[in-house]
Every structure is written in C-alpha cells, then in structure tokens.
Amino acid sequence: MLVDSNFPTDRDALRLVQYDSCRGLEGWTVINYAFDELWEYKYRQWLASPQELATLFDTREQCAAAFASVWAMIPLTRAMDTLVINVSARQEVVTEALKKTYDRYADFVEWIKL
C-alpha cells in the first residue's frame, strides 16, 4: 500500500490509491476496480450537495449524472498503455456506456464477463 512517506522503489510494485486521490498518478497498466461504484458515489455526492448548484434547464438527476461522468473521466485517463475496468454490473448507466464503447471499438477493446 502506498503511504505518503513510503513510496515504491521496485518497478514491479503495486500502487493502490483511492479514486478521489488519483489525479496526477499515472501508470503503464491501471486497474479501475469497482468503477461503477465510483460513478454511483459521485452521483450521490452531487445529489447531497446544496441545490443552488443545479442549472435552470437540467434536472437534479441530469446534473448529478454529468458530475459523476466528469469525475469518472479522471481515473479513465490514468493508464499509459493498458486500462482494466472492473464493474459489478449493478450500475446500468456505467455498464451500458462501457458496452457501447466495446461495441464501437471491439478491435482494441476486450470485454470479459466472469
């Protein structure tokens, strides 16, 4: 586990970081574990925020989904070579978006269902 005062010096060391702390941390291979739970967490976080953040033309749910989607882009851009995304399939919005991406880019995206 990565701690501020103790950083990995071995090139094969595994680094674990929370999603909220992943800005600026890149790696050759990145595994986004429970990625759909991040989206749900950020969605609910926005819904719990003060209502003056809502826009005039969007519903609270649309604003929350947009907020969660923007946040989801941060861990999706941390990999330099290989990105592995783990989802539980409970969050249909995320799973459907990832499935559409796979359908469109099946030449370099692999979908593995366990």
C-alpha positions, 0 to 999 in steps of 0.5 A: 500500500502506498503511504505518503512517506513510503513510496515504491522503489521496485518497478514491479510494485503495486500502487493502490490509491483511492479514486478521489486521490488519483489525479496526477498518478499515472501508470503503464497498466491501471486497474479501475476496480469497482468503477461503477461504484465510483460513478454511483458515489459521485452521483450521490455526492452531487445529489447531497450537495446544496441545490443552488448548484443545479442549472435552470434547464437540467434536472437534479438527476441530469446534473448529478449524472454529468458530475459523476461522468466528469469525475469518472473521466479522471481515473479513465485517463490514468493508464499509459498503455493498458486500462482494466475496468472492473464493474459489478454490473449493478450500475446500468448507466456505467455498464451500458456506456462501457458496452457501447464503447466495446461495441464501437471499438471491439478491435482494441477493446476486450470485454470479459464477463466472469 
